[in-house]
Amino acid sequence: MALVVLALLAAAERVYVYEVESDVEITEDVPHVLGISWRFGEQLLVVWVPRDVAPGIILFTNETAPIPLYDRKYFLLVAPADAQPNQRADAEAFLKTPDGTYPVVFRKPDAGILHTIAHSIEEALTILKQMGLQPEYRGKAELVAKGDPDAGRETAAPTLPRRPSVGSTFDVYGGLYFRETPITKTGLVVIPVRGTESVCINLPYAAYVGYDAKSFALGTSIRGGAVDADLIVEVYKIEFGGNCTFLGSRRFVLANRTIYLVDLINSTTSVDRLAVFVMLDVRSFSGQPSVGVNASLIYTRTYRYGFEVGEFAARATSASGYQINNYVRRVVIGPYVAYDGYVAQTASSSLALRIATQPEDGTCKNLQVRFTINGRSPSGTYTYRDICNGECIYDVYLPNIWEPSFQVEYFHAKAFDGGLFWVLDIEYTDGSTPYVRSIFLRNTDAFRYWRWAEQWKTSPGAIDAVWANPFLSSALEIYAAPMEPSTALVIYHGLVTIRAISTGVILTISGKIVYPGLDTAVYIKKAEIDVAMPLSVRRIDVVGGFYLMPDYQLNSITPPGWVREAFDVKRVVDFILMLAGVVGRVAGLLGFATGEGLKSVGDSVRAQVLDYYTARIIYRRGWYTNVASDTIIVPLRIPSLYGRVSATELEITRICLDNICANPNLKAYVQPEAGYLIPSIEFVKNWMFRGQVLYIRAYETSMR
Amino acid sequence: MRGMMRDQTAFFLLLVVVFSLLWFVWPWSWLVGVFVAGLVFLWSLFFVSCVGLERVFAVVFGLVAAPLALAPVVEPLFLWYAVAPLAVFVVLVYAASRAYDSLLWGLLFVVGSLWLHVIILAAVDLLSGGLLSQAFDMGFDVYVRWNVPLIAFMDTSSLYISCRAVKLIFAYVKRRRG
C-alpha cells in the first residue's frame, strides 16, 4: 500500500486548485486555457463542490442530516502548476487567480472529462490525488466573462412542458448500465454490460447504443479503494448479421464521480447502429476497489405513429404531515427513479407543500424558498407571505419546472445510475433560519414527463418486424408516508407500469411499506387500478396473474389446493344452506364469516367492469399465503383492441396501492395491428430497460 | 326463567359485537382463521342461548369452530370452511328440537328464525340505501374494516328479535293446540 502511494507521488504532476466564483455557468463546454499543455491538453478540470451545507430534513425518511447545496457558478478549477498560457489568445473569459490571470475559452473537453462531483474540497483533493495528481489548494479565484456572460448561452428560463405531437422530432434521454466490477488485477479489466444478450456476435459484453445517438457520456464511481487506471471506450458499428466492426476508441484518466464525454458517438457515426465496449487499463490499485460505470445518452427521435411515447409520473401521494420541530434550512423530497426515455421539453411538476413555522417575537416573517433539482440545478426562487394562525403557515408551490436544469440533472442521474429529487432551500428573507414545526406535502406530481417508450427508432411508412411488439410502457412511481411519521417511521414506495401490446395490457404492480428503523419491509397487500380506454372493456379478462420472485421467476397466483377443493364443496353445501337462510347476499354473519374467510385465504387478481369504458383491476393478498414478493404481473386480454388500425390511448385514471390512492391520469398507447411491419433485418432485440426482457416471454404467448 | 334467558342471549349478543370490534386491529395473517373461529363460536352460543344454552353445546360449538382456526396449520381443514355452517346449523336444529321435543319443530324454529332475520336485514338494507349489502359485498378487506362489526351488530340484533318472535309464535301455537 505504502509503495503504491509512494509510486503515485513520485509520478504525480503538481496542479493548482482554485476555488472559483464564476459569472458563467459551466455546461458541456468546459474552460480551456489556450497555450498550456499537460496530460489533459489545454483543458482545466472542473470539480463541483457544495457552496454550503446546512441542516435539512429528508422528508420521506424523516431524518435530519446536513444537506449540501451546489451552485452552478461555484466550482473548483484545476490547472497545471507551471501553466504558461498564451496571453495574446482571443479569450472568452478570464480566470483571475492569486498566481496570475489565465485567458479562457469554452469548448468540448480536450481530455473528455466533463466534470467531477465532490462532497467537499477535501474530497475533491483526494479524487485528484487518486488521478495521479499532486494538488495544491491556492485559494479563491474569479472567472469573469468578456462581455455579456449570458450572450449566446441557454439561460435557465422556465418553459412550459409540451406534449409530443405526431410528426415532431425531439431529443430523448436514455441510459446504459454496466456491471459494477471489482478490481483484482492490473492490466486490462473488462466492464461488462448488464443483461444476458450479446449485441455483437464477435464481442461479448458490449452494450447496445443503436441509431441516432447525438451525445454519449460515461459516469464513474469507485468504491472500496483507489485505482490508478485509464478508462478505455471502444466504439463499434453493428453490421448486418450481428458482427461488430471497430470504429475507434477513446482513453481517459479514470477518476471517481466523474463524467466523460465520448465524442466518437455522435449524429454522424450513429447513422449506423453502434455498440460500445468499456474496459480499464489498471496500472495499480489499493484496497479492494470496485468500479461502477454507467452511460447517459441523448438520442434524436421522430414521433411517427402515435404509440411510441408513454408517460412517467413520480408522485408524492396522500402524504401526511411531518412533525419537524427543529431549525431547518433544507427539505429533501425524493429520490425518484430517473425513468429511461425522457423526451426533452416535456418535464413538469406540481410540487406543493405547506410549511408551518414558529412565529418569532409574535410575528411571521416572509419566507424565501429556492427550489433545486438534486441540490445542484435551480428551478426557481419564490417568496411567500404567511398566514398567521398561532403559527406561521406558508403555502409553497412550484409553478413551473426549469427544463434546462431538469435536463442536466436527468443526464447526470443516468450517468451515475442515480435518481432525481428536490432540495428546497428555505430561509427568512432577513437571512435567518426558520424553526419549522411541521411540513405537509400535498398529493402532487414531484416529476412528470413524456417518455420515448422504447429504444428503437421508427421509419416513415414501415417498422422493422423485430419491433413487432415493442416494450411500450408508462409508469407511475409513488412515495408516501402512510401514517404520521412522528408515530412511526414508515415509507411507502410503489411502482405501477402499464405495458401495452397489440392485444392487451400487462400491468406490473409493485409496492412495499418500509420500516427503516426496524430494517423490515411489508409487501403490497392490495391494489386497485382503473384503466380507461375509448373502446369497450366489457370482455376484459385477467390471463392468469403472477408474482415476480426475487430470482426473476414467475409464480402463478392461485389459491392453495385445499382452498380450491373447499370452494367445490362449498358450492354443494351452500345450496342447502341457502334454503336454510344461512347464506345469501345479506344472509347473516355465519355464512359471511366462513365464506369471506375462505375467499380471502389465498391471493387473487381479477378485473371488474366499472362502465363501458373503464375496468378496475383488483389484487388482494390472502391472509394465509405469504409469498415473498412485492411485485405482481397481471396480463389482461382486451378483445376490443384486436384488429385496430390506429393507436389506442389508455389512461390510468385511479390507482390505489395498499391504502394509498392517486388519480394520475397517466397515458399509455397501444400499438395497432396494422400491417406496416417490414421483414426483420435484425437478429437481436435490445431493450433499453434492464432485465425486463427476461419476463416477457413467460406470458406473452398466452395473451391470445 | 324467561327473563334470565333473555339476559343470556343479550349477553352473547354483546359478546359477539365486542369481539367483532377487534377486527379493526386484527392482523392480516394466519390469525384471521382464529378470528373466524371466534366469531363462529360466539355467534353459535348466541343463537343457541335463545332456545336454551347447555354446557355441552359450548363444547360442541368449540369443536366445530376449532378447525377453522387450525386450518393454516393443517391445510385440509380449509374444507371445514365450506362445511362448518352446515354443522352449526345441524347442532342448532338439534338444540331447538330438544327444547321443543320434536325434530320438525326444531327445524322450523331455526329456519324460521333465520329467514325472519334475513327479511329484517333485507328491510334494513332497503331503508339504509344499500349500506348493508355494501358491507357484505366488501367482504374481508385488509384495510376497510368497518363492515364486519356492522354486520355482526345488525345480524345479531335482528336475529335476537326474530328468534324471540318465533318463540312467541311457537308458544302461541302450542297454547292454541292444547
Interface residues (C-beta under 8 A of the other chain):
Chain A: K525 K526 P560 G561 W562 V563 E565 A566 F567 V569 K570 V573 D574 I576 L577 L579 A580 G581 V582 V583 G584 R585 V586 A587 G588 L589 L590 G591 F592 A593 T594 G595 E596 G597 L598 K599 S600 V601 R620 R621 W623 Y624 N626 D658 N659
Chain B: V16 W28 S29 W30 L31 V32 G33 F35 V36 L39 V40 W43 S44 L68 A71 P72 E75 P76 L77 F78 L79 W80 Y81 A82 V83 A84 P85 L86 V88 F89 V110 V111 L114 W115 H117 V118 L121 A122 D125 L132 S133 F136 G139 F140 D141 V142 Y143 I151 A152 D155 T156 L159
